[in-house]
Amino acid sequence: MYHVYYKVMFNLLKNIGSSELIIVAIVLAGVFGSQKIKTLLESLGDSTKELRGVKDELENVKSDISHMVGGAK
């Protein structure tokens, strides 16, 4: 169920152009203010870095397990 949701959302995001992004940014700045948006984007960046680290760690564990089992993929 969630897989379909993410697939639909990804397809919607692929079709967003620069003009739509500018409109969204202006609306967000009007609603939240520039300082709040700056804080939000910094938090989003930190979260992205953390998720990349977790992904790399999981790939390393997967590789280690694969080598322990005898190279099976």
Backbone as JSON Lines, residues from 0, in Angstrom:
{"i":0,"aa":"M","n":[0.82,-1.2,0.0],"ca":[0.0,0.0,0.0],"c":[0.87,1.26,0.0]}
{"i":1,"aa":"Y","n":[1.84,1.3,0.91],"ca":[2.7,2.47,0.98],"c":[3.56,2.62,-0.26]}
{"i":2,"aa":"H","n":[3.93,1.48,-0.85],"ca":[4.75,1.51,-2.06],"c":[4.03,2.27,-3.18]}
{"i":3,"aa":"V","n":[2.75,2.02,-3.33],"ca":[1.97,2.7,-4.36],"c":[1.89,4.18,-4.06]}
{"i":4,"aa":"Y","n":[1.7,4.53,-2.78],"ca":[1.63,5.94,-2.38],"c":[2.91,6.67,-2.74]}
{"i":5,"aa":"Y","n":[4.05,6.09,-2.4],"ca":[5.32,6.74,-2.7],"c":[5.58,6.84,-4.19]}
{"i":6,"aa":"K","n":[5.16,5.83,-4.92],"ca":[5.32,5.86,-6.38],"c":[4.5,6.99,-6.99]}
{"i":7,"aa":"V","n":[3.27,7.17,-6.52],"ca":[2.41,8.25,-7.02],"c":[3.0,9.6,-6.66]}
{"i":8,"aa":"M","n":[3.45,9.75,-5.41],"ca":[4.03,11.02,-4.97],"c":[5.29,11.35,-5.77]}
{"i":9,"aa":"F","n":[6.14,10.34,-6.04],"ca":[7.34,10.57,-6.81],"c":[7.01,11.03,-8.22]}
{"i":10,"aa":"N","n":[6.0,10.42,-8.83],"ca":[5.6,10.82,-10.18],"c":[5.06,12.26,-10.19]}
{"i":11,"aa":"L","n":[4.36,12.65,-9.14],"ca":[3.87,14.03,-9.05],"c":[5.02,15.01,-8.9]}
{"i":12,"aa":"L","n":[6.01,14.64,-8.09],"ca":[7.15,15.54,-7.86],"c":[8.02,15.68,-9.11]}
{"i":13,"aa":"K","n":[8.07,14.64,-9.95],"ca":[8.86,14.73,-11.18],"c":[8.31,15.8,-12.12]}
{"i":14,"aa":"N","n":[7.02,16.07,-12.04],"ca":[6.39,16.99,-12.97],"c":[6.34,18.43,-12.47]}
{"i":15,"aa":"I","n":[6.93,18.71,-11.32],"ca":[6.92,20.07,-10.79],"c":[8.05,20.85,-11.45]}
{"i":16,"aa":"G","n":[7.71,21.99,-12.0],"ca":[8.7,22.82,-12.66],"c":[9.22,23.93,-11.75]}
{"i":17,"aa":"S","n":[10.1,24.75,-12.27],"ca":[10.71,25.81,-11.47],"c":[9.7,26.88,-11.08]}
{"i":18,"aa":"S","n":[8.76,27.18,-11.96],"ca":[7.77,28.21,-11.62],"c":[6.89,27.76,-10.46]}
{"i":19,"aa":"E","n":[6.53,26.47,-10.44],"ca":[5.73,25.95,-9.33],"c":[6.51,26.0,-8.02]}
{"i":20,"aa":"L","n":[7.81,25.66,-8.1],"ca":[8.65,25.72,-6.9],"c":[8.77,27.14,-6.36]}
{"i":21,"aa":"I","n":[8.88,28.11,-7.25],"ca":[8.97,29.51,-6.82],"c":[7.67,29.94,-6.14]}
{"i":22,"aa":"I","n":[6.54,29.55,-6.69],"ca":[5.25,29.89,-6.08],"c":[5.13,29.26,-4.7]}
{"i":23,"aa":"V","n":[5.52,27.99,-4.58],"ca":[5.47,27.32,-3.28],"c":[6.39,28.02,-2.29]}
{"i":24,"aa":"A","n":[7.58,28.41,-2.72],"ca":[8.52,29.1,-1.83],"c":[7.95,30.44,-1.35]}
{"i":25,"aa":"I","n":[7.3,31.18,-2.24],"ca":[6.71,32.47,-1.85],"c":[5.59,32.26,-0.85]}
{"i":26,"aa":"V","n":[4.75,31.27,-1.09],"ca":[3.65,30.98,-0.16],"c":[4.2,30.56,1.19]}
{"i":27,"aa":"L","n":[5.2,29.69,1.2],"ca":[5.79,29.26,2.47],"c":[6.43,30.42,3.21]}
{"i":28,"aa":"A","n":[7.11,31.3,2.49],"ca":[7.72,32.47,3.13],"c":[6.65,33.37,3.74]}
{"i":29,"aa":"G","n":[5.54,33.51,3.05],"ca":[4.45,34.32,3.58],"c":[3.79,33.72,4.8]}
{"i":30,"aa":"V","n":[3.67,32.41,4.81],"ca":[3.0,31.74,5.93],"c":[3.91,31.6,7.14]}
{"i":31,"aa":"F","n":[5.13,31.14,6.93],"ca":[6.01,30.82,8.04],"c":[7.03,31.9,8.36]}
{"i":32,"aa":"G","n":[7.39,32.71,7.41],"ca":[8.45,33.67,7.62],"c":[9.8,33.06,7.23]}
{"i":33,"aa":"S","n":[10.71,33.91,6.85],"ca":[11.99,33.43,6.3],"c":[12.84,32.72,7.36]}
{"i":34,"aa":"Q","n":[12.81,33.19,8.6],"ca":[13.64,32.56,9.64],"c":[13.18,31.13,9.92]}
{"i":35,"aa":"K","n":[11.88,30.93,9.97],"ca":[11.35,29.59,10.23],"c":[11.68,28.65,9.07]}
{"i":36,"aa":"I","n":[11.62,29.16,7.85],"ca":[11.95,28.33,6.68],"c":[13.42,27.96,6.7]}
{"i":37,"aa":"K","n":[14.28,28.91,7.09],"ca":[15.71,28.63,7.17],"c":[15.96,27.5,8.18]}
{"i":38,"aa":"T","n":[15.32,27.57,9.32],"ca":[15.47,26.53,10.34],"c":[14.96,25.19,9.82]}
{"i":39,"aa":"L","n":[13.83,25.22,9.14],"ca":[13.26,24.0,8.58],"c":[14.2,23.35,7.55]}
{"i":40,"aa":"L","n":[14.76,24.16,6.66],"ca":[15.66,23.63,5.64],"c":[16.95,23.09,6.26]}
{"i":41,"aa":"E","n":[17.46,23.75,7.3],"ca":[18.65,23.24,7.99],"c":[18.35,21.88,8.62]}
{"i":42,"aa":"S","n":[17.2,21.76,9.24],"ca":[16.81,20.49,9.84],"c":[16.65,19.4,8.78]}
{"i":43,"aa":"L","n":[16.07,19.77,7.65],"ca":[15.9,18.82,6.56],"c":[17.26,18.35,6.04]}
{"i":44,"aa":"G","n":[18.2,19.26,5.91],"ca":[19.55,18.9,5.48],"c":[20.24,17.97,6.46]}
{"i":45,"aa":"D","n":[20.11,18.26,7.76],"ca":[20.7,17.4,8.78],"c":[20.08,16.01,8.74]}
{"i":46,"aa":"S","n":[18.77,15.95,8.57],"ca":[18.09,14.66,8.5],"c":[18.53,13.87,7.28]}
{"i":47,"aa":"T","n":[18.71,14.54,6.16],"ca":[19.15,13.88,4.94],"c":[20.55,13.29,5.13]}
{"i":48,"aa":"K","n":[21.44,14.05,5.75],"ca":[22.79,13.55,6.02],"c":[22.74,12.33,6.93]}
{"i":49,"aa":"E","n":[21.92,12.38,7.96],"ca":[21.79,11.26,8.89],"c":[21.25,10.02,8.18]}
{"i":50,"aa":"L","n":[20.24,10.19,7.33],"ca":[19.68,9.06,6.6],"c":[20.7,8.45,5.63]}
{"i":51,"aa":"R","n":[21.51,9.29,5.0],"ca":[22.55,8.76,4.12],"c":[23.56,7.93,4.9]}
{"i":52,"aa":"G","n":[23.9,8.41,6.1],"ca":[24.82,7.65,6.95],"c":[24.25,6.3,7.35]}
{"i":53,"aa":"V","n":[22.97,6.28,7.7],"ca":[22.32,5.02,8.06],"c":[22.27,4.09,6.86]}
{"i":54,"aa":"K","n":[21.98,4.64,5.68],"ca":[21.93,3.83,4.46],"c":[23.29,3.2,4.18]}
{"i":55,"aa":"D","n":[24.36,3.99,4.3],"ca":[25.7,3.46,4.08],"c":[26.05,2.38,5.09]}
{"i":56,"aa":"E","n":[25.65,2.6,6.34],"ca":[25.93,1.61,7.37],"c":[25.19,0.3,7.09]}
{"i":57,"aa":"L","n":[23.94,0.4,6.67],"ca":[23.17,-0.8,6.34],"c":[23.77,-1.54,5.14]}
{"i":58,"aa":"E","n":[24.27,-0.8,4.16],"ca":[24.9,-1.44,3.01],"c":[26.18,-2.17,3.44]}
{"i":59,"aa":"N","n":[26.93,-1.58,4.38],"ca":[28.13,-2.24,4.89],"c":[27.78,-3.52,5.63]}
{"i":60,"aa":"V","n":[26.73,-3.47,6.45],"ca":[26.3,-4.66,7.18],"c":[25.85,-5.74,6.21]}
{"i":61,"aa":"K","n":[25.11,-5.34,5.18],"ca":[24.65,-6.3,4.17],"c":[25.84,-6.95,3.48]}
{"i":62,"aa":"S","n":[26.84,-6.16,3.15],"ca":[28.03,-6.69,2.49],"c":[28.78,-7.64,3.42]}
{"i":63,"aa":"D","n":[28.9,-7.28,4.7],"ca":[29.58,-8.15,5.67],"c":[28.85,-9.48,5.81]}
{"i":64,"aa":"I","n":[27.53,-9.44,5.9],"ca":[26.74,-10.66,6.02],"c":[26.89,-11.51,4.77]}
{"i":65,"aa":"S","n":[26.9,-10.85,3.62],"ca":[27.06,-11.57,2.36],"c":[28.39,-12.3,2.32]}
{"i":66,"aa":"H","n":[29.45,-11.66,2.82],"ca":[30.77,-12.29,2.82],"c":[30.82,-13.43,3.83]}
{"i":67,"aa":"M","n":[30.11,-13.31,4.95],"ca":[30.08,-14.37,5.96],"c":[29.35,-15.61,5.45]}
{"i":68,"aa":"V","n":[28.32,-15.37,4.66],"ca":[27.52,-16.49,4.15],"c":[28.25,-17.2,3.01]}
{"i":69,"aa":"G","n":[29.2,-16.55,2.43],"ca":[29.97,-17.19,1.38],"c":[29.82,-16.51,0.04]}
{"i":70,"aa":"G","n":[29.53,-15.22,0.05],"ca":[29.44,-14.49,-1.19],"c":[28.08,-14.55,-1.85]}
{"i":71,"aa":"A","n":[27.11,-15.11,-1.17],"ca":[25.76,-15.16,-1.75],"c":[25.14,-13.77,-1.75]}
{"i":72,"aa":"K","n":[24.41,-13.48,-2.8],"ca":[23.78,-12.14,-2.89],"c":[22.33,-12.24,-2.63]}
